[in-house]
Amino acid sequence: MLHSTWFSLVLLMSVSCGMEAQYPKEAKCIQQKFDQKVNEYLNYSIPVIDVDIASKEKDQFIFIDAREIEEFETSHIKDAIWLGYDQPHWQNIKHISKNQKIVVYCSIGYRSEKIGEKLKKMGYVNVYNLYGSIFEWINRNNSVFAGSKKTNYIHTYNKSWSKWVAGTNLVKVW
């Protein structure tokens, strides 16, 4: 009995230390008020990944955009796969291995967290939510693209959310 309990504990620890242990649990936005806003919207059902880590290790991930097509076409993270949110286009990701490291993003992280939950239920095991999502990505001076060209346009979902995008050289659309 003791042996099986010990084995179960070791197994549980090794499983729970899997992907979450790989990246720090702490992720922050550079603007304190935006950080507070993002934190209000998340329930942390999917591990978050900080923008600096995701951008530095970009080659290790497939980025999935959980925004609507108008938002994606305005700008997106380079090489991201559009999935959408209201009616996700699951066929766009059917080629992705269930073990592939995936970073899901939207505007601030709420929609991407919900899509991340669905991906986990579908069997994807290495799913992360980009903390602060594309707003934080661009606030940290990372590039965004329209098609294959760099752009300074950013879809801010609506006018009130546009205040969370800080760059002065950005064109905010909604």
N, C-alpha and C positions, 0 to 999 in steps of 0.2 A: 504494500500500500504506500509506504513512504517513498519507495523507489519510483512508482508511477506518479506520485504527487510532485516529486523533485523533477522528473522528466517533463511533466506538463508545465511546470514553472519555467524551466529552461527554454522549452519550445515557445511558450508565450513571450518570454523576454526577447528571444531572437526574432520572432515575427514582429513584435511591436517596435523593435529597434531598427527595423528595415529602412524604409524610405524616409520616415520622419527624422531619423537620427542623422541622415546625410546632410541636411541643410538646417541652419539655425531656425528655431521656432520664432525668433524675433525678426520681424520685418517692420520697417517704418517708412513713412512718407516724409519728405524733406520739409514740408509745411505742416506744422503742428496741428492746425485746425483741420486740414485735409486728412491727416492721420486719424484724428478723432472721428471725423465723418465716416471714413472707410471702416474703422473699427465698429461703429454703430450698426453698419449694414451686414457685417459678416457674423456667421455663427461658428466658423472655424471647423466645419465638417470635412473640409479638404485642407491638407497642409498648405500653408502659404509659402511663397518663395519671394525673397527680396529682389527688386528690380536690378540692383547691382550684380547680384549673383547670377540671375537669369541672363543678363546681357553679357557678362564675362564668360559664361559657360554656354552661350547660345547654341553652339554646334552640337551639344549633347541632347538638345530638346527638339521636339516638334511643338511649335506654337499653334494653338487653335484659338481662333477669334469667335467669341460667343455673342458678338453684336449683330445687328441686322445688316443686310447687304448694303444699304446706303452709307452706313457708318464705315464698313469695311472698304467700300470703293473710294471713300474720301481719303482714307489713309489707314494703314495697318503696319504691324511689325513685319519686317522683311521675311519673306518665305512663309508667312503664316497661312494656315488653311482656314478658309471661312466655313463655319458650321452654322452660325445663327443661333437664335434663342427661342423666339416664339414658335417656330416650326423648324427645328434643327434638321439640317441636311446630312443625316447620318451616313449616307453613301459617300460623302466627301472624305470620310475618315476610315472607311472599311478596310483600306490597305494597311493601316497602322497596326503594328504588332501590339498585343495586349501588355507586353513588357516594356515597350518604348517609354522613355521619359517624356511626359507631356506637360506643357505649361498652357493653361487656359487663361484667357484674359477677356475683358470687356472694357467698359469705361472706368469703373472704379473697383470692381471685384465681386459685386453681388450676383450678376447674371452668370459670370464664369464659375462662381462657387456652385450654383445650381446645376450647371452643365457638368461640372466636375463630379458632382454626386451621381448624376446619371451615368457618366463614363465609368465610375467605380462599380455601379450596379451591373454594367455591361461586361465587367471583367478586366478593365484596364487597371493596372496595379500601381503605376508610377505617375500619378496625376497630382499636379500642383496648381494652385491658384496664384496668379501674379498679383502680389499685394499692391493695391493702388492702380493696378491694371495699366491701360494705355495712357491714362492721365499722368500717372507717376513715371511711366516710361519716358514720356516726352518732357516732363518736368525735370528729369535728370539728363536732359540733352541727348537722348538716344534718338536716332533717326526713325522716321516713319516713311512709308512708301505708298504711292498710288500706282498700282500695277508694279512695274519694275523700276520706277523713277522715284527718287527722293522728293518729298514734298514738305511744305510748311503748313499744310492744311490739316486740321484736326476736327473731327466731328465730336462735338461736346454733348451730344444727346439732346439737350435743350439749353435755352439761354441761362437759366438759373444755375445749371451745372458748369457752365463755362468759366465761372469764377475760380474753379479748382485747377485750371490749366494756366500755368504761370508765364510761359514764354512771351516776350514782347514781339518777336518776329513771327509769331504763329497767326494763321488765319483761322478763326473759330467759326465753324458752321454748325447748324442744327436743322 
